[in-house]
Amino acid sequence: MLDQTVGSWLEDLASDAPAPGGGAAAAMNAAVGAALISMVCNLTIGKPRYAEHEPVMREALASATELRATAVQLAADDAAAFGAVTDAYKLPKDSDAQKAARTDAIQAALVGAADVPLRTAAVAASVIDLAGRIMDGANVNVLSDVAVAAASARAALDAAVINVEINLGAMKDPARRDALRVELDKHTAAVTTAAAIVAAVRERINA
Amino acid sequence: MLDQTVGSWLEDLASDAPAPGGGAAAAMNAAVGAALISMVCNLTIGKPRYAEHEPVMREALASATELRATAVQLAADDAAAFGAVTDAYKLPKDSDAQKAARTDAIQAALVGAADVPLRTAAVAASVIDLAGRIMDGANVNVLSDVAVAAASARAALDAAVINVEINLGAMKDPARRDALRVELDKHTAAVTTAAAIVAAVRERINA
């Protein structure tokens, strides 16, 4: 995705090709949110007026840069994991042994396919957490971008939840399903945090 | 933006350069949403099982393609409008006449700068409307992507509202402010629609 033009990536997303799809879109939303956090930090660091917030901004900048790289990688991982599921469904099912092997392969691939949006949810929640941490000390000229970052990461999180759930639905092992659901639930509270950040920024803007 | 690589666009977004910023991020979120609507339509059209929904899908595909192009254009328009505001603030203010001319130029530029996120809000609301229209007839294999499209467009709408409000805050003419607020309010109800689409898709997925 990194080396593709924006136009051609959007064209691929819009096409009937199996990937990129909603998983890559979620990763992009998370990457956009992380990039905006970086921008706000970059426009706050070095300004005397915000000197006391510089340690927080420097830490947030380092985290946001890492999260953006992870998000971009997740778009690629999503395509690979999706391909593994598709390949598993194509396995022969002529004998009982083949059927069993195919079912095992599908179930294993589904775990991999659920893992990518699970990690996307974690990245999105981390971006929202960063937005909350930099909100008070951010350069006021780019305060609105903190909210835009939170809104974009929130879309990534909403999408990731749906993308995990799609895979949960096809999984046969209830213990595995429950474990993934527990993992997912660790990140979903960030949706409320994102909404609170957007509301708080709007309040300051409209004051 | 179209001819830039995704990596370099994200790098620019993360940098301390004045543009791209939150306006371009909102436009990208809207474009991602529109592209996913196109994908769902492309994967539904031509499938006998969904034949009765084909007219809706064809219409939605045409609209989504147009909305994606508009969204991409808005990212460029945002940079231009932002530049106009920055330029206006740089005008000389040594005499009273210069001060008055500078104030007029700033106010005119702010109207232009508010117009871009206003149009982004309209595009985002239209993408959400399309998601609602294709939800029931969409290929079930990509039903989740309808929700991801709505979530991404909703982020664009949230961001656009904030970006309009930032400009409203600097505007001096109350009549102009009220008129823009009325325009903006026409689109904001789509936030609720987007949330309802995400909830409805999740309900079908988890049923």
Chai-1 contact restraints between the chains, C-beta under 6 A:
chainA,res_idxA,chainB,res_idxB,connection_type,confidence,min_distance_angstrom,max_distance_angstrom,comment,restraint_id
A,M1,B,V6,contact,1.0,0.0,6.0,A-B,restraint_1
A,L2,B,V6,contact,1.0,0.0,6.0,A-B,restraint_2
A,L2,B,G7,contact,1.0,0.0,6.0,A-B,restraint_3
A,D3,B,T5,contact,1.0,0.0,6.0,A-B,restraint_4
A,Q4,B,V6,contact,1.0,0.0,6.0,A-B,restraint_5
A,T5,B,D3,contact,1.0,0.0,6.0,A-B,restraint_6
A,T5,B,T5,contact,1.0,0.0,6.0,A-B,restraint_7
A,V6,B,M1,contact,1.0,0.0,6.0,A-B,restraint_8
A,V6,B,L2,contact,1.0,0.0,6.0,A-B,restraint_9
A,V6,B,Q4,contact,1.0,0.0,6.0,A-B,restraint_10
A,V6,B,V6,contact,1.0,0.0,6.0,A-B,restraint_11
A,V6,B,W9,contact,1.0,0.0,6.0,A-B,restraint_12
A,G7,B,L2,contact,1.0,0.0,6.0,A-B,restraint_13
A,W9,B,V6,contact,1.0,0.0,6.0,A-B,restraint_14
A,L10,B,A31,contact,1.0,0.0,6.0,A-B,restraint_15
A,L10,B,A35,contact,1.0,0.0,6.0,A-B,restraint_16
A,L13,B,A35,contact,1.0,0.0,6.0,A-B,restraint_17
A,A14,B,A35,contact,1.0,0.0,6.0,A-B,restraint_18
A,A14,B,S38,contact,1.0,0.0,6.0,A-B,restraint_19
A,A14,B,M39,contact,1.0,0.0,6.0,A-B,restraint_20
A,D16,B,N42,contact,1.0,0.0,6.0,A-B,restraint_21
A,D16,B,L43,contact,1.0,0.0,6.0,A-B,restraint_22
A,G21,B,D145,contact,1.0,0.0,6.0,A-B,restraint_23
A,G22,B,S144,contact,1.0,0.0,6.0,A-B,restraint_24
A,G22,B,D145,contact,1.0,0.0,6.0,A-B,restraint_25
A,G22,B,V148,contact,1.0,0.0,6.0,A-B,restraint_26
A,A25,B,V32,contact,1.0,0.0,6.0,A-B,restraint_27
A,A25,B,L36,contact,1.0,0.0,6.0,A-B,restraint_28
A,A25,B,V148,contact,1.0,0.0,6.0,A-B,restraint_29
A,A25,B,S152,contact,1.0,0.0,6.0,A-B,restraint_30
A,M28,B,V32,contact,1.0,0.0,6.0,A-B,restraint_31
A,N29,B,S152,contact,1.0,0.0,6.0,A-B,restraint_32
A,A31,B,L10,contact,1.0,0.0,6.0,A-B,restraint_33
A,V32,B,A25,contact,1.0,0.0,6.0,A-B,restraint_34
A,V32,B,M28,contact,1.0,0.0,6.0,A-B,restraint_35
A,A35,B,L10,contact,1.0,0.0,6.0,A-B,restraint_36
A,A35,B,L13,contact,1.0,0.0,6.0,A-B,restraint_37
A,A35,B,A14,contact,1.0,0.0,6.0,A-B,restraint_38
A,L36,B,A25,contact,1.0,0.0,6.0,A-B,restraint_39
A,S38,B,A14,contact,1.0,0.0,6.0,A-B,restraint_40
A,M39,B,A14,contact,1.0,0.0,6.0,A-B,restraint_41
A,N42,B,D16,contact,1.0,0.0,6.0,A-B,restraint_42
A,L43,B,D16,contact,1.0,0.0,6.0,A-B,restraint_43
A,S144,B,G22,contact,1.0,0.0,6.0,A-B,restraint_44
A,S144,B,I162,contact,1.0,0.0,6.0,A-B,restraint_45
A,S144,B,I166,contact,1.0,0.0,6.0,A-B,restraint_46
A,D145,B,G21,contact,1.0,0.0,6.0,A-B,restraint_47
A,D145,B,G22,contact,1.0,0.0,6.0,A-B,restraint_48
A,A147,B,I162,contact,1.0,0.0,6.0,A-B,restraint_49
A,V148,B,G22,contact,1.0,0.0,6.0,A-B,restraint_50
A,V148,B,A25,contact,1.0,0.0,6.0,A-B,restraint_51
A,V148,B,A159,contact,1.0,0.0,6.0,A-B,restraint_52
A,A151,B,A155,contact,1.0,0.0,6.0,A-B,restraint_53
A,A151,B,D158,contact,1.0,0.0,6.0,A-B,restraint_54
A,A151,B,A159,contact,1.0,0.0,6.0,A-B,restraint_55
A,S152,B,A25,contact,1.0,0.0,6.0,A-B,restraint_56
A,S152,B,N29,contact,1.0,0.0,6.0,A-B,restraint_57
A,S152,B,A155,contact,1.0,0.0,6.0,A-B,restraint_58
A,A155,B,A151,contact,1.0,0.0,6.0,A-B,restraint_59
A,A155,B,S152,contact,1.0,0.0,6.0,A-B,restraint_60
A,A155,B,A155,contact,1.0,0.0,6.0,A-B,restraint_61
A,D158,B,A151,contact,1.0,0.0,6.0,A-B,restraint_62
A,D158,B,V198,contact,1.0,0.0,6.0,A-B,restraint_63
A,A159,B,V148,contact,1.0,0.0,6.0,A-B,restraint_64
A,A159,B,A151,contact,1.0,0.0,6.0,A-B,restraint_65
A,I162,B,S144,contact,1.0,0.0,6.0,A-B,restraint_66
A,I162,B,A147,contact,1.0,0.0,6.0,A-B,restraint_67
A,E165,B,I205,contact,1.0,0.0,6.0,A-B,restraint_68
A,E165,B,N206,contact,1.0,0.0,6.0,A-B,restraint_69
A,I166,B,S144,contact,1.0,0.0,6.0,A-B,restraint_70
A,I166,B,I205,contact,1.0,0.0,6.0,A-B,restraint_71
A,G169,B,I205,contact,1.0,0.0,6.0,A-B,restraint_72
A,V198,B,D158,contact,1.0,0.0,6.0,A-B,restraint_73
A,I205,B,E165,contact,1.0,0.0,6.0,A-B,restraint_74
A,I205,B,I166,contact,1.0,0.0,6.0,A-B,restraint_75
A,I205,B,G169,contact,1.0,0.0,6.0,A-B,restraint_76
A,N206,B,E165,contact,1.0,0.0,6.0,A-B,restraint_77
